Amino acid sequence: METLFQDIRRSIRSLRKTPGFTWIAVATLALGIAANVIVYSIIDAVILRPLPVKNAKEIVVARWQNAQMQPQSEVSAPVFFLLKDYAQSLQNVAAVYPQEIGVNLGGVQLPRYVTALRVSESFFPILGAEPKLGRVFTHAEDQAGAPGTVVLSYHLWQSIFDKDSEAIGHVIKINGAPFTIIGVMPEGFRSYPNADIWLPLYLSPANADPGSDYLVLASLKKGIVIPEAERELESLLKARSLSYLPGVSSGAARLRLESLEDLRTGKFRRNLSILFGAVVLVLLVACTNLMVLILVRGFSRTQEFAIRAALGSSRTKLVRVFLIESLLLALLGGAIGVVLAKELLPLVLSLVPADLVQAGVIQMNRQSLLFALVLSLLVALIVGLIPAIRVAGSRIQEMLREASRGATSNLRQTRLAQVLVGVETALAVIILGTALLLLQSFLSLERVNAGFDGHQVWVAQLSLAANRYGTTQSSSHLVDHVVKKLQALFEVENAGSINGLPLETGLNLPIYPTEAPGKIHHAVEYRIVQGNYFKSLRIPLAAGRFFLSSDDGSGHPVAIINQTLARKWWPQESAIGHFIRAGEEVGFADHPREIVGVAADVHDSGLGRTPPAVVFVPAQQVPDSITAFVNKLFLASLVVRTKGRENVSQNIRNAVLSADPDLPIASLRPMTQVVAESLSIPMFYAWLTSSFALFSLFFTAIGVYGLLSYQVSLRTPEIGLRMAIGATRFQIVTLVLKRGAQLSLIGMALGLIISAFLGRILSSLLYNSNQVFLKLLVGEAFLLASVALLASLLTAVRASVIEPMTILRNQ
């Protein structure tokens, strides 16, 4: 043990004698480990951390799956009742209405908008969740007509009632109706989807919504596996005459069960796997770079090790020197990396998309620290292993001969370092290629013409799910009051409203042209507009007219369609004057509507997707049944265009307050923020991988510079002799640059080949990447070559200023 302590002290002294090498090595490892710890913390929160649910592996979710084996949607109420009443492989079947819209909360200090889930009585028992205070729903409280009850989240209970246990039994208003608080969930509880409050679902065959709108959760019975349960469900669907459901009879859709864990993490796994692969490559680049530096340092210490070996040091002691030094560097780099990760994590979290934040609490915890420690030890083993093997494989006589030969021998021994620089360059090319693909995809999305002008536009969203807005007259009257009040302001150019904001979810219905011989299945986006919506977003009109004030409840039923729908149904003629109708199979009756206008296409489903077919209808002409359904599912979006860059947020608040003092605003933001939020996911991955690419370029430059500098120092006598016999400084610079190019070209070529292969795999995940793929490869090669050239040039300039006579005198 005393010998080990002596070796540690000796290694510390050795590292202190070369502060440049030590701090470059520590900084390299710190950056690499910090990047890995940050990404690991994200993956741990979203994917690795187990659900805080008892028997989580036994909880499954029923979803439709299309012919391409992709989960498509939730299920309908008849399927829920079928599984609940007849499925023998399932127990505690529960339904959730996973609506994105929340509720308006009243009866507290200030009205507020909160997220909510409507759940059936078995929901909490399936999750194995016990309330912190009170209780959860009983069977009687989940029946239609039962008094309103509500369960609060810990966060909402804390913010409203300041953790007062007397909150149980308190009556609050939800969308204007009284609800009694019966329970408070514990602090760490999260449902999937998560919510601020939970309400009874009151689901029965009589009041079920049409369509596949319900998320069905269940627990597998002991001994039952998912394939076995799926076979039973397939038999039940056929036996109970539910084959009329879309795609079931033709086999295009099947009912599948997926674990709750897969539901929570499925949409993140692929992108996070790519991100984790990129950050691991960054660490490999850092390790390779450090191995190059240690090898170069080891070459310069050949004489030292030869003397030690001659004085009786065993190979084990010599190997231990390298392993101890690499361990000290790795632990110091790991410690600084953890501190750096902790400081940088808030910056990274400010760019994390909302979906990732909702999937789990991202923070550095014990697992992150343990990961950093294991990573540091693994790095120490990797970077110390190759130099240690080199020393262990050398004989004492060989080491003495190498020490006596000096530069000639050392130049031959640097071949291993040259190979490592080539590997480092190849890894850097791969990371850079991935980053450029993601960055190009994001920039392409950002340049997409959305079909509207969101500048100088404010958007306020309201929940009109209260019973007092259950009719077309009541809800359109409220919106009309707010729109007219805003329109009268000097700062406002135009104002209007819509039920489904562009780039966000909206209602789709089966809609057909009336002249169709049969019912052609077309799912069309159904948008309810009011006021000057089109002018507010400056959506151009391709044909016909916009809605008029006369297009009210007493007027002739009219509609405006977009260009996509016009081309689909009337490719050879004008759509103006044709009639459309909504399909009655979903339970909504609407009048045939005459098309009076064709609006330009808008990317309603996302900038990376083709514009869907859309029908716009005036709010005053919408049947009450559709209005009530839309208000329950979607927020009403007020769209306000200002004449300049004025902030009219307070004006919008005042206008809503004057129309209904008890109606809170769910969200209030510029339209440009809506567009930015739609791009948040590709921006996050592009930004993070680009940062990793910069790290890898930095590490590669250090590796090339370090090895070239060492080789130049070994060849100083040769360079002095060359200059003495007539070589110019330009020739010396060219000599060094040529050596630097040789170090980089092989690794660059290998990296480009691998990048091309990976690019083809990633292209399916990216937007518009195929068109610029070759350009990206050329640009990537140019960028990396520039970095290698810069590192080589710095070394070459140092070599060119050597004074030949001074060198020759010393020789």
C-alpha positions in Angstrom: 0.0 0.0 0.0 2.9 2.3 0.8 4.3 1.7 -2.7 0.9 2.6 -4.2 0.9 5.9 -2.3 4.4 6.6 -3.5 3.3 6.0 -7.1 0.3 8.3 -6.7 2.5 11.1 -5.2 5.1 10.6 -8.0 2.3 10.7 -10.7 1.0 13.9 -9.2 4.4 15.5 -9.3 4.8 14.3 -12.9 1.5 15.9 -13.9 2.4 19.1 -12.1 5.6 19.3 -14.1 3.6 19.4 -17.4 0.8 21.8 -16.6 -0.1 22.4 -20.3 -0.6 18.7 -21.0 -2.5 18.2 -17.6 -5.0 21.0 -18.1 -5.6 20.2 -21.8 -6.3 16.6 -20.8 -8.5 17.5 -17.9 -10.5 20.1 -20.0 -11.0 17.5 -22.8 -12.3 14.9 -20.4 -14.4 17.5 -18.5 -16.2 18.6 -21.6 -16.8 15.0 -22.8 -18.0 13.8 -19.4 -20.2 16.9 -18.9 -22.0 16.4 -22.2 -22.6 12.7 -21.4 -23.9 13.5 -17.9 -26.4 16.0 -19.3 -27.7 13.7 -21.9 -27.8 10.8 -19.5 -29.8 13.0 -17.0 -32.4 13.6 -19.8 -32.5 9.9 -20.8 -32.8 8.8 -17.2 -35.7 11.1 -16.6 -37.6 10.2 -19.8 -36.7 6.6 -20.4 -34.6 4.8 -17.8 -36.3 6.0 -14.5 -39.0 3.5 -13.6 -42.5 4.6 -13.4 -43.6 5.5 -9.8 -46.4 2.9 -10.2 -46.9 -0.4 -8.5 -46.7 -3.4 -11.0 -45.9 -1.0 -13.8 -44.9 -3.9 -16.1 -48.4 -5.4 -15.9 -50.2 -2.2 -17.0 -51.1 -2.0 -20.7 -52.8 0.5 -23.0 -55.1 -0.5 -25.8 -54.6 1.3 -29.1 -55.4 0.8 -32.8 -52.5 -0.2 -35.0 -52.5 0.4 -38.8 -51.2 -1.8 -41.5 -47.7 -0.4 -41.2 -47.6 -1.6 -37.6 -47.7 1.9 -36.1 -50.0 2.9 -33.2 -52.7 5.1 -34.7 -55.1 6.3 -32.1 -57.0 5.6 -28.9 -60.2 3.5 -28.9 -63.9 4.1 -28.9 -66.3 3.7 -26.0 -67.8 0.4 -27.3 -64.3 -1.1 -27.3 -63.8 0.0 -23.7 -67.1 -1.6 -22.6 -66.2 -4.7 -24.5 -62.8 -5.0 -22.7 -64.3 -4.1 -19.3 -67.1 -6.6 -19.5 -65.7 -9.6 -21.4 -61.9 -9.6 -21.5 -60.7 -12.5 -19.3 -57.0 -11.7 -19.6 -57.5 -8.2 -18.2 -58.5 -6.7 -14.9 -59.3 -3.3 -13.6 -60.0 -1.8 -17.0 -60.1 2.0 -16.9 -60.9 4.7 -19.5 -59.3 8.1 -19.7 -60.4 11.0 -21.8 -57.0 12.4 -22.8 -58.2 15.7 -24.0 -55.5 18.4 -24.4 -57.9 21.1 -23.3 -58.1 21.8 -19.6 -60.8 23.4 -17.4 -61.5 26.8 -15.9 -61.2 26.7 -12.2 -63.3 29.0 -10.1 -64.3 29.4 -6.4 -60.8 30.2 -5.5 -58.9 33.5 -5.1 -58.5 34.1 -8.8 -60.0 32.1 -11.7 -57.4 30.0 -13.4 -57.0 27.5 -16.2 -55.6 24.1 -15.3 -55.0 20.8 -17.0 -57.5 18.0 -16.3 -58.1 14.4 -16.9 -61.5 12.7 -16.8 -61.0 9.1 -15.6 -63.1 6.1 -14.7 -63.3 4.7 -11.2 -60.6 2.0 -11.9 -57.9 4.5 -13.0 -56.2 5.1 -9.6 -56.4 1.4 -8.5 -54.7 0.4 -11.7 -51.8 2.8 -11.0 -51.7 1.6 -7.4 -51.9 5.2 -6.2 -53.1 6.1 -2.8 -54.1 9.7 -2.1 -52.1 11.8 0.5 -55.4 13.2 1.8 -59.0 11.9 1.4 -59.9 9.3 -1.1 -60.4 8.7 -4.9 -63.6 8.1 -6.8 -66.1 5.4 -5.9 -68.3 3.5 -8.4 -71.3 5.7 -7.5 -69.4 8.9 -8.1 -68.5 7.7 -11.7 -72.1 7.4 -12.7 -74.0 10.0 -14.9 -75.9 12.4 -12.7 -73.7 11.9 -9.6 -72.7 15.0 -7.7 -69.4 16.5 -8.9 -66.2 15.3 -7.2 -62.6 16.2 -7.9 -59.1 15.0 -6.9 -56.3 17.6 -6.8 -52.6 17.2 -7.6 -50.2 18.0 -4.8 -48.9 21.0 -6.7 -52.4 22.6 -7.2 -53.3 21.8 -3.5 -50.1 23.6 -2.4 -50.6 26.6 -4.6 -54.3 27.2 -3.9 -54.8 25.9 -0.4 -51.2 26.2 1.0 -51.3 22.5 2.0 -54.3 23.0 4.2 -55.9 19.7 5.1 -59.2 21.5 5.5 -59.3 21.6 1.6 -61.0 18.2 1.7 -64.8 18.9 1.4 -64.2 22.4 0.0 -66.4 23.2 -3.1 -64.8 24.7 -6.1 -66.2 25.5 -9.5 -65.0 23.7 -12.6 -66.3 25.3 -15.9 -68.9 27.0 -13.8 -70.3 23.8 -12.1 -69.7 22.9 -8.4 -67.3 20.1 -7.5 -66.4 18.9 -4.1 -62.7 18.1 -3.3 -62.5 14.5 -2.1 -58.8 13.8 -2.3 -55.2 15.1 -2.8 -52.6 12.9 -4.5 -49.0 12.7 -3.1 -46.2 14.9 -4.2 -44.5 12.5 -6.5 -47.6 11.2 -8.3 -47.8 11.6 -12.0 -50.5 10.2 -14.3 -50.0 9.5 -17.9 -50.9 12.0 -19.4 -50.3 14.2 -16.3 -52.8 16.7 -15.0 -53.5 19.2 -12.3 -56.9 17.7 -11.4 -58.8 14.5 -12.1 -62.5 14.3 -12.6 -65.0 11.4 -12.9 -65.5 10.3 -16.5 -69.3 9.5 -16.1 -69.0 7.3 -19.2 -72.0 5.2 -20.4 -73.2 4.0 -23.8 -75.7 6.9 -23.8 -73.2 9.8 -23.3 -70.1 8.4 -25.0 -68.4 10.6 -27.6 -68.3 9.3 -31.1 -64.9 8.2 -32.6 -61.8 6.8 -31.0 -61.2 9.3 -28.3 -60.6 7.2 -25.1 -57.3 5.9 -23.7 -58.0 2.5 -22.2 -55.6 1.2 -19.4 -55.8 -2.2 -17.9 -53.8 -4.6 -15.8 -52.8 -8.0 -17.1 -53.9 -10.9 -15.0 -51.1 -12.9 -13.5 -49.5 -15.3 -15.9 -50.9 -13.5 -19.0 -48.5 -12.1 -21.6 -49.4 -9.4 -24.1 -49.6 -11.6 -27.2 -52.0 -14.0 -25.5 -54.2 -11.1 -24.4 -54.1 -9.6 -27.9 -55.4 -12.9 -29.4 -58.3 -12.8 -27.0 -59.1 -9.2 -28.0 -59.1 -10.0 -31.7 -61.6 -12.8 -31.1 -63.8 -10.6 -29.0 -64.0 -7.9 -31.7 -65.2 -10.4 -34.2 -67.5 -12.3 -31.8 -69.2 -9.1 -30.5 -69.9 -7.6 -33.9 -67.5 -4.7 -33.6 -66.1 -5.3 -37.1 -67.8 -2.1 -38.3 -65.0 -0.1 -36.7 -62.7 1.6 -39.3 -60.2 -0.9 -40.8 -61.2 -3.9 -38.6 -63.2 -5.8 -41.2 -60.5 -5.3 -43.9 -57.7 -6.2 -41.6 -56.1 -2.8 -42.1 -56.3 -2.0 -38.4 -55.9 -4.2 -35.3 -56.3 -3.7 -31.6 -52.9 -3.9 -29.9 -51.7 -3.7 -26.3 -48.6 -1.7 -25.4 -47.1 -1.2 -22.0 -47.6 2.0 -20.2 -43.9 2.5 -20.3 -43.8 2.3 -24.1 -46.7 4.8 -24.3 -44.7 7.2 -22.1 -41.4 6.9 -23.8 -42.1 5.5 -27.3 -42.0 8.8 -29.2 -38.7 9.9 -27.6 -36.6 6.7 -27.8 -35.4 7.0 -31.4 -34.3 10.6 -31.2 -32.8 10.2 -27.7 -30.9 7.1 -28.9 -29.4 9.2 -31.8 -28.5 11.9 -29.3 -26.9 9.4 -26.9 -25.0 7.8 -29.7 -23.7 11.2 -30.7 -22.6 12.1 -27.2 -20.9 8.8 -26.7 -18.9 9.4 -29.9 -17.9 12.8 -28.5 -16.5 11.0 -25.4 -14.7 8.5 -27.7 -13.2 11.4 -29.6 -12.1 12.9 -26.2 -10.6 9.6 -25.1 -8.8 9.0 -28.4 -7.4 12.6 -28.2 -6.2 11.9 -24.7 -4.6 8.6 -25.7 -2.7 10.5 -28.4 -1.5 13.1 -25.9 -0.5 10.4 -23.4 1.3 8.4 -26.1 3.2 11.5 -27.2 4.1 12.3 -23.6 5.1 8.6 -23.1 7.4 8.8 -26.1 9.2 11.8 -24.6 9.6 9.8 -21.4 11.2 6.8 -23.0 14.5 7.5 -21.4 12.9 7.9 -18.0 11.2 4.5 -18.2 14.4 2.9 -19.6 16.3 4.1 -16.6 13.6 2.9 -14.2 13.6 -0.5 -15.8 17.4 -0.7 -15.6 17.2 0.2 -11.9 14.9 -2.8 -11.3 11.4 -1.5 -11.8 9.1 -4.3 -13.0 6.7 -4.1 -15.9 3.8 -4.0 -13.4 5.2 -0.9 -11.8 5.7 0.8 -15.2 2.2 -0.1 -16.3 0.8 1.2 -13.0 2.4 4.6 -13.7 0.3 5.0 -16.8 -2.9 3.7 -15.2 -2.5 5.9 -12.1 -1.9 9.0 -14.2 -4.9 8.3 -16.4 -7.0 7.6 -13.3 -6.0 10.9 -11.7 -6.8 12.8 -15.0 -10.1 11.0 -15.4 -11.2 11.6 -11.8 -10.3 15.3 -12.0 -11.9 15.6 -15.4 -15.0 13.8 -14.1 -15.3 16.0 -11.0 -15.0 19.2 -13.1 -17.3 17.6 -15.7 -20.0 17.1 -13.1 -19.8 20.7 -11.9 -19.9 21.9 -15.5 -22.9 19.7 -16.3 -24.7 21.0 -13.2 -24.1 24.6 -14.3 -25.0 23.9 -18.0 -28.1 21.9 -17.3 -30.4 24.9 -16.7 -29.3 26.3 -20.1 -30.1 23.0 -21.8 -33.4 22.7 -20.0 -34.4 26.1 -21.3 -34.3 24.5 -24.8 -35.9 21.2 -23.9 -39.2 20.7 -25.6 -42.3 20.7 -23.4 -43.1 17.0 -24.3 -39.7 15.9 -22.8 -40.3 17.9 -19.6 -43.7 16.4 -19.1 -42.4 12.9 -19.6 -40.2 13.2 -16.5 -38.5 15.5 -14.1 -35.0 16.2 -15.6 -32.4 16.8 -12.9 -29.0 15.6 -11.8 -29.4 13.0 -9.1 -27.5 10.1 -7.5 -27.8 8.1 -10.8 -26.2 10.9 -12.7 -23.3 11.1 -10.2 -22.9 7.3 -10.3 -22.9 7.4 -14.1 -20.2 10.1 -14.0 -18.0 8.0 -11.7 -18.4 4.9 -13.8 -17.7 6.9 -16.9 -14.5 8.4 -15.3 -13.2 5.0 -14.3 -14.0 3.6 -17.8 -12.2 6.5 -19.4 -9.2 6.0 -17.1 -9.1 2.3 -18.2 -9.4 3.2 -21.9 -6.9 6.0 -22.1 -4.3 4.3 -19.9 -4.6 0.9 -21.5 -2.8 1.4 -24.8 0.3 3.2 -23.4 0.4 0.6 -20.6 0.3 -2.3 -23.1 3.1 -0.6 -25.1 5.3 -0.4 -22.0 4.4 -4.0 -20.9 5.3 -5.4 -24.3 8.7 -3.7 -24.4 11.9 -5.3 -23.2 14.4 -3.4 -21.1 17.1 -3.7 -23.8 14.7 -2.3 -26.4 13.7 0.6 -24.2 17.4 1.4 -23.7 18.1 1.3 -27.4 15.1 3.5 -28.1 16.3 6.0 -25.5 19.7 6.1 -27.1 18.5 6.4 -30.7 16.3 9.4 -29.7 14.3 11.1 -32.5 14.6 8.3 -35.1 13.1 5.7 -32.9 10.5 8.0 -31.5 9.3 9.0 -35.0 8.8 5.3 -35.8 6.9 4.7 -32.5 4.5 7.6 -33.2 2.7 5.4 -35.9 0.3 4.2 -33.2 -0.5 7.9 -32.3 -1.0 8.6 -36.0 -3.6 5.8 -36.2 -5.4 7.2 -33.2 -5.5 10.6 -34.8 -7.0 9.0 -37.9 -9.7 7.3 -35.7 -10.3 10.5 -33.9 -10.8 12.3 -37.2 -13.2 9.6 -38.5 -15.3 9.9 -35.3 -15.4 13.6 -35.6 -16.6 13.4 -39.2 -19.5 11.0 -38.1 -20.6 13.4 -35.3 -20.3 16.4 -37.6 -22.3 14.6 -40.3 -25.1 13.8 -37.9 -25.2 17.4 -36.6 -25.2 18.9 -40.1 -28.1 16.6 -41.1 -30.2 17.6 -38.0 -29.3 21.3 -38.4 -30.2 21.3 -42.1 -33.5 19.6 -41.4 -34.3 22.2 -38.7 -33.3 25.1 -41.0 -35.4 23.6 -43.8 -38.4 23.5 -41.5 -37.8 27.0 -40.4 -37.8 28.2 -44.0 -41.1 26.5 -44.9 -43.8 28.9 -45.9 -46.4 28.1 -43.3 -49.2 29.7 -45.4 -49.8 32.6 -43.0 -48.0 35.6 -41.6 -47.6 35.3 -37.8 -45.6 38.5 -37.3 -47.4 41.2 -35.2 -50.0 38.7 -34.2 -51.1 37.8 -30.7 -53.0 34.6 -29.8 -55.2 34.2 -26.8 -56.8 30.8 -26.1 -60.0 30.2 -24.0 -61.8 27.2 -22.8 -65.5 27.4 -23.6 -66.3 24.0 -22.2 -68.7 25.4 -19.5 -72.4 24.6 -19.9 -73.2 28.2 -20.4 -71.2 28.0 -23.7 -72.8 24.8 -24.9 -74.8 26.4 -27.7 -73.7 28.1 -30.9 -75.4 31.3 -29.9 -73.8 31.6 -26.5 -70.3 30.8 -27.6 -70.4 32.9 -30.8 -71.9 35.8 -28.8 -69.0 35.8 -26.4 -66.3 35.6 -29.1 -68.1 38.3 -31.2 -68.1 40.6 -28.1 -64.4 40.2 -27.6 -63.5 40.4 -31.3 -65.5 43.7 -31.8 -64.0 45.2 -28.7 -60.5 44.4 -29.9 -61.3 45.5 -33.5 -62.3 48.9 -32.1 -58.8 49.5 -30.7 -56.5 51.8 -32.6 -53.5 49.4 -32.2 -55.5 46.5 -33.7 -55.7 46.0 -37.5 -57.8 42.8 -37.5 -59.2 40.2 -35.1 -60.9 36.9 -35.4 -61.1 33.4 -33.9 -60.8 29.7 -34.9 -61.2 26.4 -33.0 -58.0 24.8 -34.2 -54.9 27.1 -34.4 -52.5 26.4 -37.3 -49.7 24.0 -36.3 -51.9 22.7 -33.4 -54.5 19.9 -33.1 -58.0 20.5 -34.6 -61.2 18.6 -35.2 -61.5 16.3 -38.2 -64.8 14.9 -39.5 -65.8 12.6 -42.4 -66.9 15.1 -45.1 -68.0 14.4 -48.6 -69.0 16.2 -51.8 -72.8 15.9 -52.2 -72.5 14.7 -55.8 -70.4 11.7 -54.8 -72.2 8.5 -55.8 -71.2 6.9 -52.5 -69.6 7.8 -49.3 -65.9 8.4 -50.2 -64.0 8.2 -46.9 -62.4 11.5 -46.4 -61.2 12.7 -42.9 -61.2 16.5 -43.3 -60.1 19.1 -40.8 -63.2 21.0 -39.6 -62.4 24.6 -38.7 -64.9 27.0 -37.1 -64.0 30.7 -37.8 -65.4 34.0 -36.7 -64.5 37.6 -37.4 -61.6 38.5 -39.6 -59.6 35.3 -39.0 -58.2 35.0 -42.6 -57.2 38.7 -42.7 -55.7 38.5 -39.2 -53.2 35.8 -40.3 -53.1 37.2 -43.9 -54.1 33.9 -45.4 -54.6 34.6 -49.2 -57.8 33.8 -51.0 -57.3 31.7 -54.1 -60.8 31.9 -55.4 -64.3 33.1 -54.4 -64.9 35.2 -51.3 -64.3 35.3 -47.6 -67.2 35.0 -45.1 -69.6 38.0 -44.8 -71.6 39.3 -41.9 -74.7 37.9 -43.6 -73.3 34.4 -43.3 -75.0 34.0 -39.9 -77.5 31.5 -38.4 -80.3 32.7 -40.7 -78.1 32.8 -43.8 -77.5 30.1 -46.5 -75.1 27.5 -45.2 -71.7 28.2 -46.7 -68.1 27.0 -46.4 -64.6 27.8 -47.5 -62.2 25.0 -48.4 -58.4 25.0 -48.9 -56.5 24.4 -52.1 -55.6 20.8 -51.1 -59.3 19.8 -50.8 -60.2 21.7 -54.0 -57.5 19.8 -56.0 -58.5 16.5 -54.5 -62.2 16.7 -55.3 -62.4 19.1 -58.3 -59.0 18.9 -60.0 -60.3 20.0 -63.4 -62.8 22.6 -62.5 -63.6 25.3 -60.0 -64.8 24.2 -56.5 -66.9 27.4 -56.2 -70.6 26.5 -56.2 -70.2 22.8 -55.3 -71.8 21.5 -52.1 -70.3 19.4 -49.3 -71.8 17.5 -46.4 -70.6 16.0 -43.1 -70.9 12.3 -42.5 -73.8 11.3 -40.2 -72.0 8.2 -39.0 -70.2 10.2 -36.2 -73.5 11.5 -34.8 -73.3 15.1 -36.1 -76.0 16.4 -38.4 -75.0 19.4 -40.5 -76.6 21.1 -43.5 -75.1 20.7 -47.0 -72.9 23.7 -47.5 -72.1 25.6 -50.6 -68.5 26.4 -51.3 -68.0 30.1 -51.6 -64.3 30.4 -51.4 -61.0 28.6 -51.7 -58.2 29.7 -49.3 -54.5 29.1 -49.7 -53.0 26.1 -48.0 -51.8 26.4 -44.4 -49.6 23.8 -42.7 -52.2 23.0 -40.1 -50.6 19.7 -39.1 -47.1 20.9 -38.8 -44.4 22.5 -40.9 -42.9 19.2 -41.9 -46.2 17.7 -43.1 -48.3 18.2 -46.2 -51.2 20.6 -45.7 -54.3 18.5 -44.9 -57.7 19.0 -46.5 -59.6 21.7 -44.5 -63.1 23.0 -44.4 -63.8 26.4 -42.8 -67.4 27.2 -41.6 -68.7 30.4 -40.1 -69.3 30.0 -36.3 -72.9 31.3 -36.3 -73.9 28.5 -38.7 -72.5 25.5 -36.8 -75.0 23.1 -35.2 -75.2 23.2 -31.4 -74.1 19.5 -31.2 -70.8 20.3 -33.1 -70.3 23.5 -31.1 -70.7 21.7 -27.7 -68.4 18.9 -28.9 -65.7 21.3 -30.2 -65.8 23.5 -27.1 -65.2 20.4 -24.9 -62.3 19.2 -27.0 -60.5 22.3 -28.2 -59.6 25.8 -27.1 -61.1 28.8 -28.9 -58.2 30.8 -30.3 -58.5 34.6 -30.6 -56.1 35.9 -33.3 -55.3 39.6 -33.1 -53.1 41.4 -35.6 -51.6 44.7 -34.5 -50.7 47.7 -36.7 -47.2 47.8 -35.3 -45.2 45.9 -32.7 -47.5 46.9 -29.8 -48.0 44.5 -26.9 -51.8 44.2 -26.7 -51.8 41.4 -24.2 -53.4 43.6 -21.5 -56.0 44.8 -24.0 -56.9 41.2 -24.8 -57.2 40.5 -21.1 -59.5 43.5 -20.6 -61.7 42.5 -23.6 -62.2 38.9 -22.2 -62.8 40.3 -18.7 -65.5 42.6 -20.0 -67.2 39.7 -21.7 -67.0 37.2 -18.8 -65.2 38.1 -15.5 -65.0 34.4 -14.6 -63.4 33.3 -17.8 -59.6 32.8 -17.4 -57.2 33.0 -20.4 -55.6 29.6 -21.0 -52.6 31.0 -22.8 -51.6 34.3 -24.3 -48.6 34.5 -26.6 -47.3 35.9 -29.9 -48.0 33.8 -33.0 -44.3 33.6 -33.6 -44.0 31.7 -30.3 -46.6 29.2 -31.6 -44.4 28.6 -34.6 -41.2 28.4 -32.5 -42.9 25.8 -30.2 -43.8 23.7 -33.2 -40.0 23.6 -34.1 -38.8 23.1 -30.5 -38.1 19.4 -30.9 -35.9 19.5 -34.1 -34.3 22.7 -32.8 -33.3 21.0 -29.5 -31.7 18.0 -31.2 -30.0 20.2 -33.8 -28.6 22.6 -31.2 -27.3 19.8 -28.9 -25.7 17.7 -31.6 -24.1 20.8 -33.1 -22.6 21.6 -29.7 -21.2 18.0 -29.7 -19.8 18.5 -33.2 -18.0 21.7 -32.1 -16.5 19.7 -29.1 -15.3 17.0 -31.4 -13.7 19.5 -33.9 -12.0 21.1 -31.0 -10.7 17.8 -29.7 -9.5 16.7 -33.2 -7.6 20.0 -33.6 -5.9 19.4 -30.3 -4.9 15.9 -31.4 -3.5 16.9 -34.7 -1.7 19.9 -33.2 -0.3 17.8 -30.3 1.1 15.1 -32.5 2.5 17.4 -35.2 4.1 19.6 -32.5 5.8 16.5 -31.0 7.0 15.3 -34.4 8.3 18.8 -35.3 10.2 18.8 -32.0 11.8 15.5 -32.8 12.7 16.6 -36.3 14.1 20.0 -35.2 17.7 19.0 -36.2 16.5 17.8 -39.6 14.6 21.0 -40.1 17.6 23.1 -39.1 19.8 21.1 -41.5 17.3 21.5 -44.4 17.2 25.3 -43.8 21.0 25.5 -43.5 21.4 23.9 -47.0 18.9 26.2 -48.7 15.3 25.1 -47.8 13.0 28.1 -47.6 10.5 28.8 -44.8 7.7 28.2 -47.3 9.1 24.7 -48.0 9.3 23.9 -44.3 5.6 25.1 -43.8 4.6 22.9 -46.8 6.4 19.9 -45.3 4.5 20.2 -42.0 1.2 20.9 -43.7 1.7 17.8 -45.9 2.2 15.8 -42.8 -0.9 17.2 -41.2 -2.9 16.4 -44.3 -1.7 12.8 -44.3 -2.8 12.5 -40.6 -6.3 13.7 -41.4 -7.2 12.4 -44.9 -7.5 8.7 -44.2 -9.7 9.3 -41.1 -11.7 11.9 -43.0 -12.4 9.5 -45.9 -13.4 6.7 -43.5 -15.7 9.1 -41.6 -17.3 10.3 -44.8 -18.1 6.8 -45.9 -19.7 6.0 -42.6 -21.5 9.4 -42.6 -23.0 8.6 -46.0 -24.3 5.3 -44.7 -25.8 6.8 -41.5 -27.2 9.7 -43.5 -29.3 7.3 -45.5 -30.7 5.8 -42.3 -31.4 9.1 -40.7 -33.0 10.6 -43.8 -36.4 9.0 -43.0 -36.4 11.0 -39.7 -35.5 14.3 -41.2 -37.2 16.9 -43.3 -36.1 17.5 -46.9 -32.6 16.0 -46.3 -32.2 14.0 -49.5 -32.0 17.1 -51.7 -28.9 18.4 -50.0 -27.2 15.3 -48.8 -24.2 15.4 -51.1 -23.8 19.2 -50.4 -23.7 18.4 -46.7 -20.9 15.8 -47.2 -18.9 18.3 -49.2 -19.4 21.0 -46.6 -18.6 18.6 -43.8 -15.3 17.6 -45.5 -14.4 21.2 -46.1 -15.1 22.2 -42.5 -13.1 19.4 -41.0 -10.3 19.9 -43.5 -10.2 23.6 -42.5 -9.9 22.7 -38.8 -7.0 20.2 -39.5 -5.4 22.8 -41.8 -5.5 25.4 -39.0 -4.0 23.1 -36.5 -1.3 22.1 -39.0 -0.6 25.7 -39.9 0.0 26.7 -36.3 2.6 24.0 -36.0 4.1 24.8 -39.4 4.6 28.5 -38.4 6.4 27.4 -35.3 8.6 25.2 -37.3 9.4 27.9 -39.9 10.8 30.3 -37.3 13.5 27.8 -36.2 17.0 29.4 -36.4 19.2 26.7 -38.2 22.6 27.9 -36.9 21.3 27.8 -33.3 20.1 24.2 -33.8 23.3 23.1 -35.5 25.5 24.6 -32.8 23.5 22.7 -30.1 24.0 19.5 -32.1 
